[in-house]
Amino acid sequence: MSRPADDPFPSTYRAPASRPFAIRNATIMTAAGPTIPNGTIVVRDGKIVAVGANVTVPADAEVVDAKGKVVTPG
């Protein structure tokens, strides 16, 4: 029996495990809050795990310097 909330086509996608990376020194435009100048985004296993002006970057992360660049949601 099907219910309206059931997903008839559930996703089978699984993000591959990967080395974490950080985007630093970017102007980050958020959908829910103010713009963060010189911000950092940390991504682990395909998911954003931290965003902000004072984010600790993991020691094993690859770091991308995005000075002069803008990061937007989506």
MIMISE-931981 format. One record per residue (C-alpha): residue number from 0; residue in one letter; y, x, z. Coordinates in nm, 2 decimals, padded with zeros to 4 digits. Layout:
<atoms>
+-----+------+--------+--------+--------+
| seq | type |      y |      x |      z |
+-----+------+--------+--------+--------+
| NUM |    a |      Y |      X |      Z |
...
+-----+------+--------+--------+--------+
</atoms>
This chain:
<atoms>
+-----+------+--------+--------+--------+
| seq | type |      y |      x |      z |
+-----+------+--------+--------+--------+
|   0 |    m |  00.00 |  00.00 |  00.00 |
|   1 |    s |  00.34 |  00.14 | -00.10 |
|   2 |    r |  00.65 |  00.12 |  00.12 |
|   3 |    p |  01.01 |  00.14 | -00.01 |
|   4 |    a |  01.07 |  00.47 |  00.17 |
|   5 |    d |  00.76 |  00.64 |  00.02 |
|   6 |    d |  00.84 |  00.91 | -00.23 |
|   7 |    p |  00.62 |  00.84 | -00.54 |
|   8 |    f |  00.68 |  01.20 | -00.67 |
|   9 |    p |  00.68 |  01.43 | -00.37 |
|  10 |    s |  00.79 |  01.79 | -00.44 |
|  11 |    t |  00.52 |  02.06 | -00.45 |
|  12 |    y |  00.78 |  02.34 | -00.47 |
|  13 |    r |  00.75 |  02.61 | -00.21 |
|  14 |    a |  01.01 |  02.89 | -00.20 |
|  15 |    p |  00.84 |  03.23 | -00.22 |
|  16 |    a |  00.88 |  03.46 |  00.08 |
|  17 |    s |  01.14 |  03.72 |  00.00 |
|  18 |    r |  01.36 |  03.98 |  00.16 |
|  19 |    p |  01.67 |  03.82 |  00.33 |
|  20 |    f |  02.00 |  03.88 |  00.17 |
|  21 |    a |  02.36 |  03.84 |  00.28 |
|  22 |    i |  02.67 |  03.76 |  00.08 |
|  23 |    r |  02.97 |  03.92 |  00.25 |
|  24 |    n |  03.35 |  03.92 |  00.21 |
|  25 |    a |  03.35 |  03.60 |  00.01 |
|  26 |    t |  03.59 |  03.31 |  00.03 |
|  27 |    i |  03.34 |  03.03 |  00.13 |
|  28 |    m |  03.44 |  02.68 |  00.04 |
|  29 |    t |  03.23 |  02.44 |  00.26 |
|  30 |    a |  03.17 |  02.07 |  00.18 |
|  31 |    a |  03.21 |  01.97 |  00.55 |
|  32 |    g |  03.47 |  02.20 |  00.69 |
|  33 |    p |  03.76 |  02.44 |  00.62 |
|  34 |    t |  03.74 |  02.72 |  00.38 |
|  35 |    i |  03.62 |  03.05 |  00.54 |
|  36 |    p |  03.80 |  03.36 |  00.41 |
|  37 |    n |  03.61 |  03.69 |  00.42 |
|  38 |    g |  03.30 |  03.49 |  00.53 |
|  39 |    t |  02.93 |  03.58 |  00.52 |
|  40 |    i |  02.62 |  03.38 |  00.41 |
|  41 |    v |  02.27 |  03.48 |  00.51 |
|  42 |    v |  01.97 |  03.36 |  00.31 |
|  43 |    r |  01.61 |  03.40 |  00.42 |
|  44 |    d |  01.31 |  03.27 |  00.23 |
|  45 |    g |  01.54 |  03.07 | -00.01 |
|  46 |    k |  01.73 |  02.89 |  00.27 |
|  47 |    i |  02.07 |  02.94 |  00.41 |
|  48 |    v |  02.03 |  03.04 |  00.78 |
|  49 |    a |  02.39 |  03.14 |  00.87 |
|  50 |    v |  02.74 |  03.08 |  00.74 |
|  51 |    g |  03.06 |  03.19 |  00.90 |
|  52 |    a |  03.33 |  03.45 |  00.96 |
|  53 |    n |  03.14 |  03.63 |  01.23 |
|  54 |    v |  02.77 |  03.62 |  01.12 |
|  55 |    t |  02.52 |  03.89 |  01.22 |
|  56 |    v |  02.34 |  04.03 |  00.91 |
|  57 |    p |  01.98 |  04.12 |  00.97 |
|  58 |    a |  01.90 |  04.49 |  00.95 |
|  59 |    d |  01.65 |  04.44 |  00.67 |
|  60 |    a |  01.88 |  04.22 |  00.45 |
|  61 |    e |  02.01 |  04.33 |  00.11 |
|  62 |    v |  02.39 |  04.30 |  00.12 |
|  63 |    v |  02.60 |  04.17 | -00.17 |
|  64 |    d |  02.97 |  04.25 | -00.15 |
|  65 |    a |  03.16 |  03.95 | -00.29 |
|  66 |    k |  03.51 |  04.06 | -00.23 |
|  67 |    g |  03.75 |  03.86 | -00.45 |
|  68 |    k |  03.48 |  03.60 | -00.52 |
|  69 |    v |  03.45 |  03.24 | -00.42 |
|  70 |    v |  03.12 |  03.07 | -00.31 |
|  71 |    t |  03.10 |  02.69 | -00.33 |
|  72 |    p |  02.84 |  02.44 | -00.23 |
|  73 |    g |  02.59 |  02.32 | -00.49 |
+-----+------+--------+--------+--------+
</atoms>
